[in-house]
Amino acid sequence: MSRRSLEGQVAVVTGAARGVGELLARKLSARGARVALVGLEPDELKRVAGLLHTDCDHWHADVTDHEAMARVAQEVKERFGKVDIVVANAGVAAGGPFLDSDPVAWRRVIEVNLVGSAVTGRAFLPVLVESRGYFLQIASLAALTPAPMMSAYCASKSGVEAFAHSLRAEVGYRGVRVGVGYLSWTDTDMVRGADQDEVMAELRSRLPWPSNRTYPLGPAVDRIVAGIERRSAHVYAQWWLRGMQSVRGYLPGLIATVGQREMRRFAPRLEGVTRGLVGAGGAADEKGRAPRR
């Protein structure tokens, strides 16, 4: 599929204060897009806005808050006149055994990653219909394969993948294209935060190549930008993820067998595994989230 110029396009990026969201906003701006930044860290959003090359603005909002996101969508439309691209990128993660997990943190992963993506879609789809635009849902390797100690994250990313596929079937005839972006372990605050836990880091290091590597952020985001330019249905931030689609049906059984062996090995050390949200983004979410409705 041919690429479309991003010059003059209006792109909304959630979770834009750091990591994938920040660099994506910067690269979209460098290609001429006007950018609306959405997140929970107003000071960080202001910092990112100061790095952009084009007209931009930022909004402090919790993606799980229907009223707040509806307001943001209205204000972005008023500010820029249209919306062409929405990237549902906001996400958090928590690790550790499900049986001993913090139920509040576990639920928050589902709320931000899955419910927040749906809230974002609900808020912005009317303006995307007007522009015949593009909605990109950021998913993960976790949507393609399950993993022990990551039940909330895997459930949420499998959920957003299915949500995006359903949405594509619903809104395609109205001119809106919908894509799913897949990333493996990428060098962000979230991944670095997870790796601070010794057990989680060691367990990840025992995954088969190439899924045991941490990949640089820049090339991953370049691939996402290329996917946006093409309005792609599937965007793979690492080259090998495309091949995972053909074998994903075999992975749950394989992971169950290998995972049981590894969990037995790590069982004496599981007591000290981090239970809450990981990384600087997780800390920001705990500090800045909206009251539960």
SULZI-V222419 format. One record per residue. N is the residue number from 1. RES is the residue in three letters. SS is DSSP state (A for helix, B for strand, O for the rest). PSI is psi as a letter, one per 40 degrees, with the letter a starting at -180 (none if undefined). D_LAST is the distance of its C-alpha to the last C-alpha in whole Angstrom. Layout:
# SULZI-V222419
N|RES|SS|PSI|D_LAST, N|RES|SS|PSI|D_LAST
This chain:
# SULZI-V222419
1|MET|O|h|43, 2|SER|O|i|44, 3|ARG|O|i|42, 4|ARG|O|i|40, 5|SER|O|i|41, 6|LEU|O|e|37, 7|GLU|O|h|39, 8|GLY|O|e|37, 9|GLN|O|i|34, 10|VAL|B|h|31, 11|ALA|B|h|29, 12|VAL|B|h|25, 13|VAL|B|h|24, 14|THR|B|i|21, 15|GLY|O|f|21, 16|ALA|O|e|24, 17|ALA|O|e|24, 18|ARG|O|i|26, 19|GLY|A|b|28, 20|VAL|A|d|28, 21|GLY|A|d|26, 22|GLU|A|d|28, 23|LEU|A|d|32, 24|LEU|A|d|31, 25|ALA|A|d|30, 26|ARG|A|d|33, 27|LYS|A|d|35, 28|LEU|A|d|34, 29|SER|A|d|35, 30|ALA|A|d|38, 31|ARG|O|e|39, 32|GLY|O|e|38, 33|ALA|O|i|35, 34|ARG|B|i|32, 35|VAL|B|h|29, 36|ALA|B|h|26, 37|LEU|B|h|24, 38|VAL|B|h|20, 39|GLY|B|a|19, 40|LEU|O|e|17, 41|GLU|O|g|21, 42|PRO|A|d|22, 43|ASP|A|d|25, 44|GLU|A|d|26, 45|LEU|A|d|25, 46|LYS|A|d|27, 47|ARG|A|d|30, 48|VAL|A|d|30, 49|ALA|A|d|30, 50|GLY|A|e|33, 51|LEU|A|e|35, 52|LEU|O|i|34, 53|HIS|O|e|37, 54|THR|O|i|36, 55|ASP|O|h|34, 56|CYS|B|i|30, 57|ASP|B|i|27, 58|HIS|B|i|24, 59|TRP|B|h|20, 60|HIS|B|h|18, 61|ALA|O|i|15, 62|ASP|O|h|12, 63|VAL|O|e|13, 64|THR|O|e|10, 65|ASP|O|h|8, 66|HIS|A|d|10, 67|GLU|A|d|11, 68|ALA|A|d|12, 69|MET|A|d|14, 70|ALA|A|d|15, 71|ARG|A|d|17, 72|VAL|A|d|18, 73|ALA|A|d|20, 74|GLN|A|d|21, 75|GLU|A|d|22, 76|VAL|A|d|24, 77|LYS|A|d|26, 78|GLU|A|d|27, 79|ARG|A|d|28, 80|PHE|A|e|30, 81|GLY|O|e|31, 82|LYS|O|i|30, 83|VAL|O|h|28, 84|ASP|O|d|30, 85|ILE|B|h|28, 86|VAL|B|h|25, 87|VAL|B|h|25, 88|ALA|B|g|21, 89|ASN|O|d|22, 90|ALA|O|h|19, 91|GLY|O|i|19, 92|VAL|O|i|19, 93|ALA|O|i|21, 94|ALA|B|i|22, 95|GLY|O|a|25, 96|GLY|O|i|27, 97|PRO|O|h|28, 98|PHE|A|d|25, 99|LEU|A|d|26, 100|ASP|A|e|26, 101|SER|O|i|23, 102|ASP|O|h|20, 103|PRO|A|d|17, 104|VAL|A|d|14, 105|ALA|A|d|16, 106|TRP|A|d|17, 107|ARG|A|d|14, 108|ARG|A|d|13, 109|VAL|A|d|16, 110|ILE|A|d|15, 111|GLU|A|d|12, 112|VAL|A|d|14, 113|ASN|A|d|17, 114|LEU|A|d|17, 115|VAL|A|d|13, 116|GLY|A|d|14, 117|SER|A|d|17, 118|ALA|A|d|16, 119|VAL|A|d|14, 120|THR|A|d|17, 121|GLY|A|d|19, 122|ARG|A|d|17, 123|ALA|A|d|17, 124|PHE|A|e|21, 125|LEU|A|d|23, 126|PRO|A|d|24, 127|VAL|A|d|26, 128|LEU|A|d|27, 129|VAL|A|d|29, 130|GLU|A|d|30, 131|SER|A|e|32, 132|ARG|O|f|32, 133|GLY|O|a|31, 134|TYR|B|h|30, 135|PHE|B|h|26, 136|LEU|B|h|27, 137|GLN|B|h|24, 138|ILE|B|h|25, 139|ALA|O|b|26, 140|SER|O|i|28, 141|LEU|A|d|31, 142|ALA|A|e|28, 143|ALA|A|d|28, 144|LEU|A|d|32, 145|THR|O|h|32, 146|PRO|O|i|31, 147|ALA|O|h|31, 148|PRO|O|i|31, 149|MET|O|e|29, 150|MET|O|f|26, 151|SER|A|d|24, 152|ALA|A|d|21, 153|TYR|A|d|22, 154|CYS|A|d|25, 155|ALA|A|d|22, 156|SER|A|d|20, 157|LYS|A|d|23, 158|SER|A|d|25, 159|GLY|A|d|22, 160|VAL|A|d|22, 161|GLU|A|d|25, 162|ALA|A|d|25, 163|PHE|A|d|23, 164|ALA|A|d|25, 165|HIS|A|d|28, 166|SER|A|d|26, 167|LEU|A|d|25, 168|ARG|A|d|29, 169|ALA|A|d|30, 170|GLU|A|d|28, 171|VAL|A|e|29, 172|GLY|A|d|32, 173|TYR|A|e|34, 174|ARG|A|e|32, 175|GLY|O|e|34, 176|VAL|O|h|30, 177|ARG|B|i|31, 178|VAL|B|h|29, 179|GLY|B|i|30, 180|VAL|B|h|29, 181|GLY|B|h|30, 182|TYR|B|h|31, 183|LEU|O|h|31, 184|SER|O|a|33, 185|TRP|O|h|33, 186|THR|B|i|33, 187|ASP|O|g|34, 188|THR|O|i|30, 189|ASP|A|d|28, 190|MET|A|d|26, 191|VAL|A|d|30, 192|ARG|A|d|31, 193|GLY|A|d|29, 194|ALA|A|d|29, 195|ASP|A|e|33, 196|GLN|O|d|33, 197|ASP|O|h|32, 198|GLU|A|d|36, 199|VAL|A|d|35, 200|MET|A|d|33, 201|ALA|A|d|35, 202|GLU|A|d|38, 203|LEU|A|d|37, 204|ARG|A|d|36, 205|SER|A|e|39, 206|ARG|O|e|41, 207|LEU|O|i|39, 208|PRO|O|i|42, 209|TRP|O|i|43, 210|PRO|O|e|42, 211|SER|O|e|38, 212|ASN|O|e|39, 213|ARG|O|i|39, 214|THR|O|h|37, 215|TYR|B|i|37, 216|PRO|O|i|38, 217|LEU|A|d|35, 218|GLY|A|d|37, 219|PRO|A|d|39, 220|ALA|A|d|36, 221|VAL|A|d|34, 222|ASP|A|d|37, 223|ARG|A|d|37, 224|ILE|A|d|34, 225|VAL|A|d|35, 226|ALA|A|d|38, 227|GLY|A|d|35, 228|ILE|A|d|34, 229|GLU|A|d|37, 230|ARG|A|e|38, 231|ARG|O|f|35, 232|SER|O|i|35, 233|ALA|O|d|33, 234|HIS|B|h|34, 235|VAL|B|h|34, 236|TYR|B|h|35, 237|ALA|O|d|35, 238|GLN|O|i|38, 239|TRP|O|d|41, 240|TRP|O|e|41, 241|LEU|A|d|37, 242|ARG|A|d|39, 243|GLY|A|d|41, 244|MET|A|d|38, 245|GLN|O|d|37, 246|SER|O|e|41, 247|VAL|O|e|40, 248|ARG|A|d|37, 249|GLY|A|d|38, 250|TYR|A|e|40, 251|LEU|A|d|37, 252|PRO|A|d|35, 253|GLY|A|d|39, 254|LEU|A|d|40, 255|ILE|A|d|37, 256|ALA|A|d|37, 257|THR|A|d|40, 258|VAL|A|d|40, 259|GLY|A|d|37, 260|GLN|A|d|38, 261|ARG|A|d|41, 262|GLU|A|d|39, 263|MET|A|d|37, 264|ARG|A|d|40, 265|ARG|A|d|41, 266|PHE|A|e|38, 267|ALA|A|d|37, 268|PRO|A|e|39, 269|ARG|A|e|37, 270|LEU|A|e|34, 271|GLU|A|d|33, 272|GLY|A|e|32, 273|VAL|O|h|30, 274|THR|O|h|27, 275|ARG|O|d|24, 276|GLY|O|a|21, 277|LEU|B|i|20, 278|VAL|O|i|24, 279|GLY|A|i|25, 280|ALA|A|d|25, 281|GLY|A|d|22, 282|GLY|A|d|20, 283|ALA|A|d|21, 284|ALA|A|d|19, 285|ASP|A|d|16, 286|GLU|A|d|16, 287|LYS|A|d|17, 288|GLY|A|e|15, 289|ARG|O|i|12, 290|ALA|O|i|9, 291|PRO|O|i|6, 292|ARG|O|h|4, 293|ARG|O|none|0
